Amino acid sequence: MKQIEVRNLDFSYDENTHAVKNVSFSIEKGSYTTIIGHNGSGKSTIAKLMIGLLEKNSGEVLIDGMPLTLESLQAIRSKVGIVFQNPDNQFIGSTVRDDIAFGLENHCVDPDKMDEIIMEFAKKVNMVEFLDSEPTKLSGGQKQRVAIAGVLAMAPEIMIFDESTSMLDPQGKNEINEVIRELHAKTKMTLVSITHDIEEVTKSDYVIVMNNGQIVMSGKPEEIMLREKELMKSNLDLPFSLKMMKELEKNKIRLSKSVTIEGLVDELCQLNSTK
Amino acid sequence: MSIEFNKVSYIYSEKTPFEFAALHEVDLKLSEKKMTAIIGATGSGKSTLVQHLNALLLPSGGKLKVLDFEIVAKQKATNLKALRSHVGLVFQFPEYQLFEETIMKDLCFGPKNFGVSEEEAQLKAKKALKLVGLDDSYLEKSPLDLSGGQKRRVAIAGILAMDPDVLVLDEPTAGLDPQGAVQMMSLFRELNQKHGKTVLVVTHDMEHVLNYCDEVVVMKKGEVYSHTSVKEFFQDTTYLDELHILPPAVVRVRQMLNARGFHVPADCFDIKTLCAHIAKEVKHHG
């Protein structure tokens, strides 16, 4: 079932910046979609259009078949959670606890259950010891953890992450991505992640590649990641396994195409043992 | 002339219920004209550490020497303005600090603040903009009309226009697309190698540490955990595991292959040498 449908969406910030040009795509309920593209390609603008933070020039956004309009805005926003890149822009509470509570209060969560929920999500993102700290005094990565906990706690049907782990260390990023994937598997929420991390893309079900406000390719990561020329043209990088494969080819070693490092290593080990 | 931390401690919101000790008696000596990476988990004190370099934060305990300047805890610091003209600090998300009507005005703000004439400031602005890869046609544009990556460049140019000897960058590539990140890191390396700037980069990206830096400082819970050359750092993977650091892809592949019967040498740090070595082993086997 299609949960998000975007049809012929068009948007300009002003006459010089046509940020989104006639974009159409759809996202299946419960799927994990990554959106990639260079800076300024229109990824974040699309996310903002999807929740009505920006007003489109033309086209349509449908959530569960319901068109996004001024009337449906509240109903649609209650289904969608979004975490932006810079968490400073979305803190409200004076402590981490208050900040997570704010979203829950807005969703009319039973106050008796609130403490339990706050604790559960603070634990998930490893921020329990900071519950009484001021969000503004935290480090960049800690702020991102809090912002993610705050939105996940509201249990939205659709979760949009806009580069929301960019300031986490790799270990922390893995932890948080693991938490998100676990929740995704458990709750069947629809996950949309805007990212520059090619390795994350290889783990998603579906990838959309943006360039200059348009979709240039979309499909399964294992197919898209092989289209090297188009990826480079869109200012993107190849997964490391494919870079290695090309280099090995120069050394006259031919491998089948694998988008993960693990796959490549498996194949090399087989070559080394059977030959 | 160098940068020296001597038992530097820093406590946020001292003597309030929010009191938090972010640095504990840090001793650290950074070499001049080197490019050094500062790494560590979120909240380990990286940003707090680097904000001491231009006296944006003053130590709660201990003292530090930056170039010719000395800052001692609990003593009134003097000459901070001069220090700040020598040490340029680029924050996380510097693009949020752009504020002038035109890029030219924004870039001239720093130099003029340090007493440079209007004409000279404009020359410096043009030079800095060119360094970050944007041409003169941008000068009269509003910084607010640029894309995120371009804004980041302009913000960094604003610091370069002050022509600092020491350049400190706090996660300068967070949120940039892969090619934008590579261009940015290459620029810093060039400033370091061709223009003799001392560069300090706070980063989480081990690929950047491996490919662009000379030395690496690991921060852990407000302390300097280690300070080594980059090559030394990535040779011993048991140490990386202990620190919970995901090594760069080249090192990871080497590790995985060697665990399964390959013999890739530990000083193999680039994809070309790695692949040549793998090819040799596979063929030899055949």
Interface residues (C-beta under 8 A of the other chain):
Chain A: Y13 D14 N16 T17 G37 H38 N39 G40 S41 S44 Q85 N86 S133 E134 K137 L138 S139 G140 G141 Q142 R145 E163 S166 M167 L168 D169 P170 Q171 G172 K173 N174 H196 I198 N235 L236 D237 F240 K243 M244 E247 L248 K250 N251 K252 I253 I261 E262 L264 V265 L268 C269 L271 N272 S273 K275
Chain B: Y12 S13 F18 F20 I39 G40 A41 T42 G43 K46 S47 Q92 F93 Y96 D145 S147 G148 G149 Q150 E171 A174 G175 L176 D177 P178 Q179 G180 A181 H204 M206 H244 I245 L246 A249 R252 V253 M256 L257 R260 G261 F262 I271 K272 L274 C275 A276 I278 A279 E281 V282 K283 H285 G286
